[in-house]
Amino acid sequence: MATLQISRIFTSKSSSLNLAEFPLLHVGVIRTSRRNSSKDGFSTVEDEKGLEVGVGKSNKEEVGNGRVHLNSQSVGPENKTVVGSSINEVNGREEEKEDIEGGEKSPTRVTRSIVFATSEAAPYSKTGGLGDVCGSLPIALAARGHRVMVVSPRYVNGGPLDKNCAAAIDLNCRIKIPCFGGLHEVSFFHEYRAGVDWVFVDHPSYHRPGNPYGDINGAYGDNQFRFTLLCHAACEAPLVLPLGGFTYGEKCVFLANDWHAGLVPVLLAAKYRPYGVYKDARSILVIHNLAHQGVEAGITYKNLGLPLEWYGALGWVFPTWARLHALDTGEAVNILKGAVVTADRILTVSEGYSWEITTPEGGYGLNELLFSRKSVLNGITNGIDADEWDPSSDKLIDFQYSIDDLSGKVKCKTALQKELGLPVRPDCPMIGFVGRLDYQKGTDLIQSAMPDLMRDDVQFVMLGSGDPETEKWMRASESAYKEKFRGWVGFDVPISHKITAGCDILLMPSRFEPCGLNQLYAMRYGTVPVVHCTGGLRDTVENFDPFANNGSGQGTGWTFSPLVKESMLGALRYAIETYREHKTSWEGLMKRGMERDYSWDKAASQYEQVFEWAFFDQPYIK
Ligand SMILES: Nc1ncnc2c1ncn2[C@@H]1O[C@H](COP(=O)(O)OP(=O)(O)O[C@H]2O[C@H](CO)[C@@H](O)[C@H](O)[C@H]2O)[C@@H](O)[C@H]1O
C-alpha cells in the first residue's frame, strides 16, 4: 500500500502537480514565488496553504542546425507557462550556446541538471574525503554552467558544524516516505550558495550527538533506516522542490555517492521508471570506498520501500566461511550491490581504483559484478578545493608561502613544533600523518615501524581519530618518544592544515586508497608524500627519479610496494636522506608538487564527458 501512495504521483507528470491530490505524501506544501520575486534566486515560502508546485519540463535538449542548447519550458506556480526561460537563466546565468557549425569545431557544452545524493558534504558535514568531494565538485560543476543540487541529511549533533547549516531555510515541504513499515515524514531545508542548491533532508534520526554514522559506542543501529530516508528524499527532491521557482524536473543526472546513496539508482529502476517517471534521467554510482557496502540481514529488505520482486538486485549470500553459525543462511541485502547492478554508469575517484575494484584483491566481493559492468566503469581523479588548500592564502597556518617564496614553510614547521611541544629544530626532518585511524589507512604498519623510525633523528606527528586501540597507542607513544613523537587524537581541521604545511614529509601507507586527498594537499603545500603504491596514490604521486631530465630530477614523492614495514622504512629513509643531503633535489620535489594542477575544474570536465556518455545510452534499466 505504501508503495502505491508514491506511485500515484508518478503517473501525473504531464503538467503541474496539485499537491492536494497527494495528502499522504505532502503534509506541508509550498507556494512558490516566481524567480523575479526572489532576490536570491530561490523560492520563498509564503504559507503552508499554497497548493501548487511548478513542474519544470526543463532541460529539453534541442538539437538543430548544428546548435545544441538547453531550453526550459516550465509551468509556473500560477499555471502560466513560462517559455524560453532557460535553466541557466533560473540560476541567474547566461545560457551557453556554442556553435558547432562549419569552420573550426568549437566544443559543444550541454548543461545539465545534476543531483548529488550524499551522506556528507563539507562544510555542513564531513568525516573524511567524501565530505570534501561533495562539498567542492558540485561548485565546480555549477561554475561550468550546470544546475546542481546536493541532497544530504540535516545533521544536528551539537558540534561546531551545526552553525554551518544555520543559513538553510525550511522550505515547508514535507513528504511522507513509505518504508520501514510506515510512513516517515521528512522535510527539506535549503541554502543557495556558490551557485549550488544545498538541500538538507530533515528527520529526527539525524539529530543526535556523534558523527553522521555513529558515536563512541560504534555505528548507529538504524543507519539503514536513516540512509533509506535520504535516498527516497533525494529521488523526490527534483520533482517537488521548486528551487529558484522551478523544480529540477525529471531529466536529471543523479550522482549517488557510496552505499549511503546506493538506493537511488535502485529506486529509479524499480519504483519510478515503471510508472514512466525518470525515464529521461540517468544515475551514476560514484564509489569512494568499496569497503563499506551497507549490508544488513536479508529480512530487512522489506523495510526499504522497494517492490518485493526486486529483492534479487540487492540480495547477497555470504560464503559459508563467513557465516556466523550452522543455521546462518548467509542471506543479506547489500545496498551497494544494488547500486552496481542498476546504475546507468559507475565511477570511482581515480583510474587506478576503477581497475582495482574489478580484481579479487580490491573488489570486496563485488569484483565479478563490477567486472561485468566494465564498459560503463570509469575513474576520475578527485580535485581539491584550491581556495581552502592554498599555502599562499591559508589563514589556518601561521605563515603563508608560495612556490616563488618558500621561506614561510620552515616557519610553519617551527610554529608547529612549538605548538606540539617538540624541540624547535628547523632542520630536523618532520614526518606527518593525517587521516582516519582505520585498517584502510595502514596505521598498523606505522605502529610496527615506529621503534625503528624513532632511532633516527626525526620528528613524527600523527593526527587522527577512529580505532580506539590506535588512539591508545598514539598516547602511549607520546610518552615513549617525548622528544620525537606527537599524537593528536581527534578530528581537527585547523591542525590538519598546520601539519600539512609544517611537515617535510607526509606518510600514507594506505592498504588501499580510492583516491586520497591528503597527498594532494601535501604536494600543494610543498610537503613530499611517501605513499603505498596503490589506487589513487599510485595515480597521483610520481616516484622520484634524481637522474631524469639531465640530472635535474623528476617526480613528486616516493611510492613503495609491497605494503610491508621494510619497504615503507626504505622509502622513508630515501626521503629523509634526500631532505638532509640533497637540498636542491628536495626543492625540486617540492616545487614540482606545488605547481601541479589539482583544480576541480579538470575533474568536472571529465564528469561532463561521463554525463554525455550516460545520456548517449538508453537507461540501463528501462
Ligand atoms: N583527524 C582529522 N582531522 C582533520 N581532518 C581529517 C582528519 N582525518 C581525516 N581528515 C580529513 O578528511 C579527508 C580525508 O580524505 P581522504 O581522501 O584521505 O580519505 P577518506 O578515506 O575519508 O575518503 C574516501 O573518499 C575520498 C574521496 O573520494 C577518497 O579520496 C579516499 O581515497 C576514500 O577512502 C581529508 O580532507 C583529511 O584532511
The ligand as an SDF file (V2000), in Angstrom:
LIG
                    3D

 38 41  0  0  0  0  0  0  0  0999 V2000
   41.5440   13.6990   12.2450 N   0  0  0  0  0  0  0  0  0  0  0  0
   41.3420   14.5080   11.2450 C   0  0  0  0  0  0  0  0  0  0  0  0
   41.2830   15.8390   11.4350 N   0  0  0  0  0  0  0  0  0  0  0  0
   41.0640   16.6810   10.4110 C   0  0  0  0  0  0  0  0  0  0  0  0
   40.8680   16.2940    9.1410 N   0  0  0  0  0  0  0  0  0  0  0  0
   40.9140   14.9820    8.8970 C   0  0  0  0  0  0  0  0  0  0  0  0
   41.1450   14.0260    9.9180 C   0  0  0  0  0  0  0  0  0  0  0  0
   41.1080   12.7930    9.3810 N   0  0  0  0  0  0  0  0  0  0  0  0
   40.8660   12.9790    8.0650 C   0  0  0  0  0  0  0  0  0  0  0  0
   40.7570   14.2890    7.7880 N   0  0  0  0  0  0  0  0  0  0  0  0
   40.4580   14.8940    6.5080 C   0  0  0  0  0  0  0  0  0  0  0  0
   39.4860   14.0890    5.8580 O   0  0  0  0  0  0  0  0  0  0  0  0
   39.8360   13.9710    4.4900 C   0  0  0  0  0  0  0  0  0  0  0  0
   40.2270   12.5400    4.2340 C   0  0  0  0  0  0  0  0  0  0  0  0
   40.2720   12.3300    2.8940 O   0  0  0  0  0  0  0  0  0  0  0  0
   40.8420   11.0020    2.2220 P   0  0  0  0  0  0  0  0  0  0  0  0
   40.5890   11.1430    0.7820 O   0  0  0  0  0  0  0  0  0  0  0  0
   42.2410   10.8220    2.6080 O   0  0  0  0  0  0  0  0  0  0  0  0
   40.0920    9.8240    2.9140 O   0  0  0  0  0  0  0  0  0  0  0  0
   38.7340    9.0260    3.1320 P   0  0  0  0  0  0  0  0  0  0  0  0
   39.2420    7.6760    3.3150 O   0  0  0  0  0  0  0  0  0  0  0  0
   37.9510    9.6250    4.1990 O   0  0  0  0  0  0  0  0  0  0  0  0
   37.8720    9.1480    1.8040 O   0  0  0  0  0  0  0  0  0  0  0  0
   37.3760    8.2590    0.8050 C   0  0  0  0  0  0  0  0  0  0  0  0
   36.8230    9.1270   -0.1860 O   0  0  0  0  0  0  0  0  0  0  0  0
   37.7740   10.0420   -0.6960 C   0  0  0  0  0  0  0  0  0  0  0  0
   37.0510   10.9940   -1.6190 C   0  0  0  0  0  0  0  0  0  0  0  0
   36.6920   10.4140   -2.7980 O   0  0  0  0  0  0  0  0  0  0  0  0
   38.9160    9.3380   -1.3700 C   0  0  0  0  0  0  0  0  0  0  0  0
   39.8970   10.2810   -1.7270 O   0  0  0  0  0  0  0  0  0  0  0  0
   39.5330    8.3140   -0.4190 C   0  0  0  0  0  0  0  0  0  0  0  0
   40.5250    7.5800   -1.0890 O   0  0  0  0  0  0  0  0  0  0  0  0
   38.4550    7.4160    0.1400 C   0  0  0  0  0  0  0  0  0  0  0  0
   38.9960    6.4790    1.0390 O   0  0  0  0  0  0  0  0  0  0  0  0
   40.9450   14.9450    4.2460 C   0  0  0  0  0  0  0  0  0  0  0  0
   40.4260   16.2100    3.9590 O   0  0  0  0  0  0  0  0  0  0  0  0
   41.6480   14.9710    5.5960 C   0  0  0  0  0  0  0  0  0  0  0  0
   42.4170   16.1190    5.8020 O   0  0  0  0  0  0  0  0  0  0  0  0
  1  2  1  0
  2  3  1  0
  2  7  2  0
  3  4  2  0
  4  5  1  0
  5  6  2  0
  6  7  1  0
  6 10  1  0
  7  8  1  0
  8  9  2  0
  9 10  1  0
 10 11  1  0
 11 12  1  0
 11 37  1  0
 12 13  1  0
 13 14  1  0
 13 35  1  0
 14 15  1  0
 15 16  1  0
 16 17  2  0
 16 18  1  0
 16 19  1  0
 19 20  1  0
 20 21  2  0
 20 22  1  0
 20 23  1  0
 23 24  1  0
 24 25  1  0
 24 33  1  0
 25 26  1  0
 26 27  1  0
 26 29  1  0
 27 28  1  0
 29 30  1  0
 29 31  1  0
 31 32  1  0
 31 33  1  0
 33 34  1  0
 35 36  1  0
 35 37  1  0
 37 38  1  0
M  END
$$$$
